[in-house]
Amino acid sequence: MKTRDYIIGGSILAAGGLIAAAYKMRREIPKGAEPVKNFDANRYMGRWFEIARMDYMWEKGLTDTTAEYTLQDDGSIQVINRGFDPKKGNG
């Protein structure tokens, strides 16, 4: 019975940690910012090579980073970010 309690307690703590991390990473739209009018998403599809960025925790230390934008059937845009980790020697 005690093992089960530890598993449940650990799961609750892990879930709480994930929620706290997600809350910390969320970004708010700055006051006064307005969306671009007549935005043409098709112009931005494809692979983009990042020359500057705000370092998110999952990109920290990566080099040769890219962002690939793909228009989905439902109108949403899929974004796949990639980068090379020189410490691990992989991308």
C-alpha distances in whole Angstrom, upper triangle without the diagonal:
4,6,5,6,9,10,11,12,14,16,17,19,20,21,23,25,26,27,29,30,32,33,35,37,38,42,44,47,50,52,55,54,55,55,57,60,61,58,59,55,57,59,55,54,54,53,53,53,52,54,53,49,47,44,41,38,37,41,42,44,45,48,50,48,49,48,49,49,49,50,48,49,48,50,47,47,45,45,44,44,44,45,46,43,46,43,41,44,43,44
4,5,5,6,9,10,10,12,14,15,16,18,20,21,22,24,26,27,28,30,32,33,35,36,40,42,46,48,50,54,53,54,53,56,59,60,57,58,54,56,58,54,53,53,51,52,52,50,53,50,47,45,42,39,35,35,39,39,41,42,46,48,46,47,47,48,48,49,50,48,49,48,49,46,47,44,44,43,42,43,43,44,41,43,41,39,42,42,42
4,5,5,6,9,10,10,12,14,15,16,18,20,21,22,24,26,27,29,30,31,33,35,39,41,45,47,49,53,51,53,52,54,57,58,55,55,52,54,55,52,50,50,48,49,49,48,50,48,45,42,40,36,33,33,36,37,39,40,43,45,43,45,44,45,46,46,47,45,47,45,47,44,44,41,41,40,40,40,40,41,38,40,38,36,39,38,39
4,5,5,6,9,10,11,12,14,15,17,18,20,21,23,24,26,27,29,30,32,33,37,39,43,45,48,51,49,51,50,52,55,56,53,53,50,52,53,50,49,48,47,48,48,47,49,47,44,42,39,36,33,32,36,37,39,40,43,45,43,44,43,43,44,44,45,43,44,43,45,42,42,39,39,38,39,39,40,41,38,41,38,37,40,38,39
4,5,5,6,8,10,11,12,14,15,16,18,20,21,22,24,26,27,29,30,32,36,38,41,44,46,49,48,49,49,51,54,55,52,53,50,52,54,50,49,49,48,48,48,47,49,47,43,41,38,35,32,32,36,36,38,39,43,45,43,44,43,44,44,45,46,44,45,43,45,42,42,40,40,39,39,39,40,41,39,41,39,37,40,39,39
4,5,5,6,8,10,10,12,14,15,16,18,20,21,22,24,26,27,28,30,34,36,40,42,45,48,47,48,48,50,53,54,51,52,49,51,52,49,47,47,46,46,46,44,46,44,41,38,36,32,29,29,33,33,35,36,40,42,40,42,41,42,43,43,44,43,44,43,44,41,41,38,38,37,36,37,37,38,36,38,35,34,37,36,37
4,5,5,6,9,10,10,12,14,15,16,18,20,21,22,24,26,27,29,32,35,38,41,43,47,45,46,45,48,51,52,49,49,46,48,49,46,44,44,43,43,43,42,44,42,39,37,34,31,28,27,31,32,34,35,38,40,38,39,38,39,40,40,41,39,41,40,41,38,38,35,35,34,34,34,35,36,34,36,34,32,35,34,34
4,5,5,6,9,10,11,12,14,15,17,18,20,21,23,24,26,27,31,33,37,39,41,45,43,45,44,47,49,50,47,48,45,47,49,45,44,44,43,43,44,42,45,42,39,36,34,31,28,28,32,32,35,36,39,41,39,39,38,39,39,40,41,38,40,38,40,37,37,35,35,34,34,35,36,37,35,38,36,34,37,36,35
4,5,5,6,9,10,11,12,14,15,17,18,20,21,23,25,26,30,32,36,38,40,43,42,44,43,46,49,50,47,48,45,47,49,45,44,44,43,43,43,42,44,41,38,35,33,29,27,27,31,31,34,35,38,41,38,39,38,39,40,40,41,40,41,40,41,38,38,36,35,34,34,35,36,37,34,37,35,33,37,36,35
4,5,5,6,9,10,10,12,14,15,16,18,20,21,23,25,28,31,34,37,39,42,41,43,42,45,47,49,46,46,43,45,47,43,42,42,40,40,40,39,41,39,35,33,30,27,24,24,28,28,30,31,35,37,35,36,35,37,37,38,39,38,40,38,39,36,36,33,33,32,31,32,32,33,31,33,31,30,33,32,32
4,5,5,6,9,10,11,12,14,15,16,18,20,21,23,26,29,32,35,37,41,39,40,39,42,45,46,43,44,40,42,44,41,39,39,38,38,39,37,39,37,34,31,29,25,23,23,27,27,30,31,34,36,34,34,33,34,35,35,36,35,36,35,36,33,33,30,30,29,29,30,31,32,30,33,31,30,33,31,31
4,5,5,6,9,10,11,12,14,15,17,18,20,21,25,27,31,33,35,39,37,39,38,41,44,45,42,43,40,43,44,41,40,40,39,39,39,38,40,38,34,31,29,25,23,23,27,28,31,32,35,37,35,35,34,35,35,36,37,35,37,35,36,33,33,31,31,30,30,31,32,34,32,35,33,32,35,33,33
4,5,5,6,9,10,10,12,14,15,16,18,20,24,26,30,32,34,38,37,38,38,41,43,45,42,43,40,43,44,40,40,40,38,38,38,36,38,36,32,29,27,23,21,22,25,25,28,30,33,36,33,34,33,35,35,36,37,36,38,36,37,33,33,31,30,30,29,30,31,32,30,33,30,30,33,32,31
4,5,5,6,9,10,11,12,14,15,17,19,22,25,28,31,33,37,35,37,36,39,41,43,40,41,37,40,41,37,36,36,35,35,35,33,35,33,29,27,24,21,18,18,22,23,25,26,30,32,30,31,30,31,32,33,34,33,35,33,34,31,30,28,27,26,26,27,27,29,27,29,27,26,30,28,28
4,5,5,6,9,10,11,12,14,16,17,20,23,26,29,31,34,33,34,34,36,39,40,37,38,35,38,39,36,35,35,34,34,34,33,35,33,29,26,24,21,19,19,23,23,27,27,31,33,30,30,29,30,30,31,32,30,32,31,31,28,28,26,25,25,25,27,28,29,28,31,29,28,31,29,28
4,5,5,6,9,10,11,12,14,16,19,21,25,27,29,33,32,33,33,36,39,40,38,39,36,39,40,36,36,36,35,35,35,33,35,32,29,26,24,20,18,19,23,23,27,28,31,34,31,31,30,31,32,33,34,32,34,32,33,29,29,28,27,27,26,28,29,31,29,32,30,30,33,31,30
4,5,5,6,9,10,11,12,14,18,21,24,26,29,32,31,33,32,35,38,40,37,38,35,38,38,35,35,35,33,33,32,30,32,30,26,23,21,17,15,16,20,20,23,25,28,30,28,29,28,30,30,32,33,32,34,32,33,29,29,27,25,25,24,25,26,27,26,28,27,26,29,28,27
4,5,5,6,9,10,11,12,16,19,22,25,28,31,29,30,30,32,35,37,34,35,32,34,35,32,31,31,30,30,30,28,30,28,24,21,19,16,14,14,18,19,22,23,26,28,25,26,25,26,27,28,29,28,31,29,29,25,25,23,22,22,21,23,24,25,24,27,26,25,28,26,25
4,5,5,6,9,10,11,14,17,20,23,25,28,27,28,28,31,34,35,33,34,31,34,35,32,31,32,31,30,31,29,31,28,25,22,20,17,15,16,20,21,24,25,28,30,27,27,26,27,27,28,29,28,30,28,28,25,25,23,22,23,22,24,26,28,27,30,29,28,31,29,27
4,5,5,6,9,10,14,16,20,22,24,27,26,28,28,31,34,36,33,35,32,35,36,32,33,33,32,31,31,28,30,27,24,20,19,16,14,16,19,19,23,24,28,30,27,28,26,28,28,30,31,30,33,31,30,27,26,25,24,24,23,25,26,28,26,29,28,28,31,29,28
4,5,5,6,9,12,15,19,21,24,27,25,27,27,30,33,34,32,33,30,33,33,30,30,30,29,28,27,25,27,24,20,17,15,12,10,12,15,16,19,20,24,26,23,24,23,25,25,27,29,28,31,29,29,25,24,23,21,21,20,21,22,24,22,25,24,24,27,26,24
4,5,5,6,10,13,16,19,22,25,23,24,24,27,30,31,28,30,27,30,30,27,27,28,27,26,26,24,26,23,20,17,16,12,11,12,15,17,20,21,24,26,22,23,21,23,23,24,25,25,28,26,25,22,21,20,18,19,18,20,22,24,23,26,26,25,28,26,24
4,5,5,9,11,15,17,19,22,21,23,23,26,29,31,29,30,28,31,32,28,29,30,29,28,28,26,27,24,21,17,17,14,14,15,18,19,23,23,26,28,25,25,23,25,25,27,27,27,30,27,27,23,23,22,21,22,21,23,24,27,26,29,29,29,31,29,27
4,6,8,11,15,16,19,22,21,23,24,26,30,32,29,31,29,32,32,28,29,30,28,27,27,24,25,22,18,15,14,11,11,14,16,16,20,21,24,26,23,24,23,25,25,27,28,29,31,29,28,25,24,23,21,22,20,22,23,25,24,27,26,27,29,28,26
4,6,10,13,15,18,21,19,21,21,24,27,29,26,28,25,28,28,25,25,26,25,23,23,20,22,19,15,12,11,8,9,11,13,14,18,18,21,23,20,20,19,21,21,24,25,25,28,26,25,22,21,20,17,18,17,19,20,22,21,25,24,25,27,25,23
4,7,10,12,16,18,17,18,18,21,24,26,24,26,23,26,27,24,24,25,25,23,24,21,23,20,16,13,14,11,12,14,15,17,21,21,23,25,21,21,19,21,21,23,23,24,27,24,23,20,19,19,17,18,18,20,22,24,24,27,27,28,30,28,25
4,7,9,12,15,13,15,15,18,21,24,21,23,22,25,25,22,23,25,24,22,23,20,21,18,15,12,13,11,14,15,16,17,21,21,23,24,21,21,19,21,20,23,23,24,27,25,23,19,19,19,17,19,18,21,22,25,25,28,29,29,31,29,26
4,6,9,12,10,13,13,17,20,22,20,23,22,25,25,23,24,26,26,24,25,22,23,20,17,15,16,15,17,19,20,21,24,25,27,27,24,24,21,23,22,24,24,25,27,25,23,20,20,21,19,22,21,24,25,28,29,32,32,33,34,32,30
4,6,9,7,9,10,13,16,19,18,21,20,23,23,21,23,25,25,23,24,22,23,20,17,15,18,17,20,21,21,23,26,26,27,28,24,24,21,23,21,23,23,24,27,24,22,19,19,21,19,22,22,25,26,29,30,33,34,35,36,34,31
4,6,6,9,11,14,17,21,19,22,22,26,25,23,25,27,27,25,25,23,23,20,17,15,18,18,21,23,23,24,27,27,28,29,26,25,23,25,24,26,26,28,30,28,25,23,22,24,22,25,24,27,28,31,31,34,35,36,37,35,33
4,6,9,12,15,17,21,20,24,24,28,27,25,28,30,30,28,29,26,26,23,21,19,22,22,25,27,27,27,30,31,32,32,29,29,27,28,27,29,29,30,32,30,27,25,25,27,26,28,27,31,32,35,35,38,39,40,41,39,36
4,6,10,13,15,19,18,22,23,26,25,24,27,30,30,28,29,26,26,24,22,21,24,24,27,29,28,29,32,32,33,33,30,29,27,29,27,29,28,30,32,29,27,25,25,27,26,29,28,31,33,36,37,39,41,42,42,41,38
4,7,9,12,16,15,19,19,23,22,20,23,26,26,24,25,23,23,21,19,18,21,21,25,26,26,27,30,29,30,30,27,26,23,25,23,25,24,26,28,26,23,22,21,23,22,25,25,28,29,33,34,36,38,39,39,38,34
4,7,9,12,12,16,17,20,20,19,22,25,26,24,26,24,24,22,21,20,24,23,27,28,27,29,32,31,31,31,28,26,23,24,22,24,23,24,26,24,21,20,20,22,22,25,25,29,30,34,35,38,40,40,41,38,35
4,6,9,9,12,13,17,16,16,18,22,23,21,23,22,23,22,20,20,23,23,26,27,26,28,31,30,30,29,26,24,21,21,19,20,19,21,23,20,17,16,16,19,19,22,23,26,28,32,34,37,38,39,39,37,33
4,7,6,10,11,14,14,14,17,20,21,20,22,21,22,21,20,21,24,24,28,28,27,29,31,30,30,28,25,23,20,21,18,19,18,20,22,21,17,16,16,19,19,22,23,26,28,32,34,37,39,39,39,37,33
4,5,9,11,14,14,15,18,21,23,22,25,24,25,25,24,25,28,28,31,31,30,33,35,33,33,31,28,26,23,23,20,21,19,21,22,20,17,17,17,21,21,25,26,29,31,35,37,40,42,42,42,39,36
4,6,9,12,12,13,16,20,22,21,24,24,26,26,25,26,29,29,33,32,31,34,36,34,33,31,28,25,22,22,18,19,17,19,20,19,15,16,16,20,21,24,26,29,31,35,37,40,42,42,42,39,35
4,6,9,9,10,12,16,18,18,21,21,22,22,22,23,26,26,29,28,27,30,32,30,29,28,25,22,19,18,15,15,14,16,18,17,13,13,13,17,17,20,22,25,27,31,34,36,39,39,38,35,32
4,6,6,8,10,13,16,16,20,20,22,23,22,24,27,27,30,29,27,30,32,30,29,27,24,21,18,16,13,13,11,14,16,16,12,13,12,15,16,19,21,24,26,30,33,36,38,38,37,34,30
4,5,6,7,11,13,14,17,18,21,21,20,22,24,24,27,26,24,28,29,27,26,24,21,18,14,13,9,10,8,11,13,13,10,10,8,12,12,16,17,21,23,27,30,33,35,35,34,31,27
4,5,5,9,12,13,17,19,21,22,22,24,26,26,29,27,26,29,30,27,27,24,21,18,15,12,9,9,8,11,13,14,11,11,10,12,13,16,18,21,24,27,30,33,36,35,34,31,27
4,6,9,11,12,15,17,19,20,20,23,25,25,28,27,25,28,29,26,25,22,20,17,14,13,10,11,11,14,17,18,14,14,12,14,14,17,18,20,23,26,29,32,35,34,33,30,26
4,7,9,8,12,13,16,17,17,19,21,22,25,23,21,24,26,23,22,19,17,13,11,9,7,9,9,13,16,17,14,13,10,12,11,13,14,17,19,23,26,28,31,31,30,27,23
4,7,9,12,14,17,19,18,21,22,22,25,23,21,25,26,23,22,19,16,13,10,7,5,6,7,11,14,15,12,12,9,10,10,11,13,16,18,22,25,28,30,30,28,25,22
4,7,10,13,16,18,18,21,22,22,24,22,20,23,24,20,19,16,14,10,8,5,5,6,9,12,16,17,15,14,11,10,10,10,12,13,16,19,22,25,28,27,25,22,19
4,7,10,13,15,15,18,19,19,22,19,17,20,20,17,15,12,10,7,6,4,6,9,12,15,19,20,18,16,13,12,10,9,9,10,12,15,19,21,24,23,22,19,15
4,6,9,11,12,15,16,17,20,18,15,18,19,15,14,11,9,6,5,6,8,11,14,17,21,22,20,18,14,13,11,10,9,10,12,15,18,20,23,23,22,19,16
4,6,9,11,14,15,16,19,17,14,16,16,13,10,7,6,5,7,9,11,15,18,21,25,26,23,21,17,16,13,12,10,10,10,12,16,17,21,21,19,17,14
4,6,7,10,11,13,16,15,12,13,14,11,9,8,6,6,7,10,13,16,19,22,26,27,24,22,18,17,13,13,10,10,10,12,15,17,20,20,19,18,15
4,7,11,12,15,18,17,13,14,14,12,10,9,8,9,11,14,16,20,23,26,29,30,27,25,21,20,17,16,13,13,12,14,16,17,20,22,20,20,17
4,7,9,12,15,15,12,12,13,12,11,11,9,11,12,15,17,21,23,26,30,30,27,25,21,21,17,17,14,14,13,15,16,18,20,22,21,20,18
4,6,9,12,12,9,10,12,11,11,12,9,11,11,15,16,20,22,25,28,28,26,23,19,19,15,15,12,13,12,15,16,18,20,21,21,20,17
4,6,10,11,9,9,12,12,13,14,12,13,13,17,18,22,24,26,29,29,26,23,20,20,16,16,13,15,14,16,17,19,20,21,22,21,19
4,6,8,6,6,8,9,11,13,11,13,14,17,19,22,25,26,30,30,28,24,21,20,16,16,12,13,12,14,14,16,17,18,19,18,16
4,6,5,6,10,10,13,15,12,14,14,17,18,21,24,25,28,28,26,22,20,18,15,14,11,13,12,15,14,17,17,18,20,18,16
4,5,5,9,10,14,16,14,16,16,19,21,24,26,27,30,29,28,25,22,20,17,16,13,13,13,14,13,16,15,16,18,17,16
4,6,9,9,12,14,12,13,14,16,18,21,24,24,28,27,26,23,20,18,15,13,10,10,10,12,11,14,14,14,16,14,12
4,6,6,9,11,8,11,12,15,17,20,23,24,28,28,27,23,20,18,14,12,9,9,7,9,9,12,13,13,15,13,11
4,6,9,12,11,14,15,18,21,24,27,28,32,32,30,27,24,21,18,16,13,12,10,11,9,11,11,13,15,14,13
4,7,10,10,14,16,19,22,25,29,30,34,34,32,29,26,24,20,18,14,12,9,9,7,8,9,11,12,12,12
4,7,7,10,13,16,19,22,26,27,31,31,30,27,23,21,17,15,11,9,5,5,5,7,9,10,10,10,8
4,5,9,12,15,19,22,26,28,31,32,30,27,24,21,18,15,12,9,6,5,7,7,11,12,11,10,9
4,7,10,13,17,20,23,25,29,30,28,26,22,20,16,14,11,8,5,6,9,10,13,14,12,11,9
4,7,10,13,17,20,22,26,27,25,22,19,16,13,11,7,5,4,7,10,12,15,15,14,12,9
4,7,10,13,17,19,23,24,22,19,15,13,10,8,6,5,6,10,13,15,18,18,17,14,11
4,7,10,13,16,19,20,18,16,12,10,7,6,4,6,9,13,15,18,21,20,19,17,13
4,7,10,13,16,18,16,14,10,8,6,5,6,8,11,15,18,21,23,22,21,18,14
4,7,10,13,14,12,10,6,6,5,7,9,12,15,18,21,24,27,26,25,22,18
4,6,10,11,10,9,6,5,7,9,12,14,18,21,24,27,29,28,27,24,20
4,7,8,6,6,5,6,9,12,15,18,21,25,28,31,33,31,31,27,24
4,5,5,5,6,7,10,13,16,19,23,26,29,32,34,32,32,28,25
4,6,7,9,10,14,16,20,23,27,30,32,36,38,36,35,32,28
4,6,9,11,14,17,21,24,27,31,33,37,38,37,36,33,29
4,7,10,13,16,19,23,26,30,32,36,37,36,36,32,29
4,7,10,13,16,20,23,27,29,32,34,33,33,29,26
4,6,10,13,16,20,23,26,29,31,30,30,26,23
4,7,10,13,17,20,23,26,28,26,26,23,19
4,6,10,13,17,19,23,25,23,23,20,16
4,7,10,14,16,20,21,20,20,16,13
4,7,11,13,16,18,17,17,14,10
4,7,10,13,15,14,14,10,7
4,7,10,12,11,11,8,5
4,6,9,8,7,6,4
4,5,5,6,6,6
4,6,5,7,8
4,6,8,10
4,6,8
4,7
4
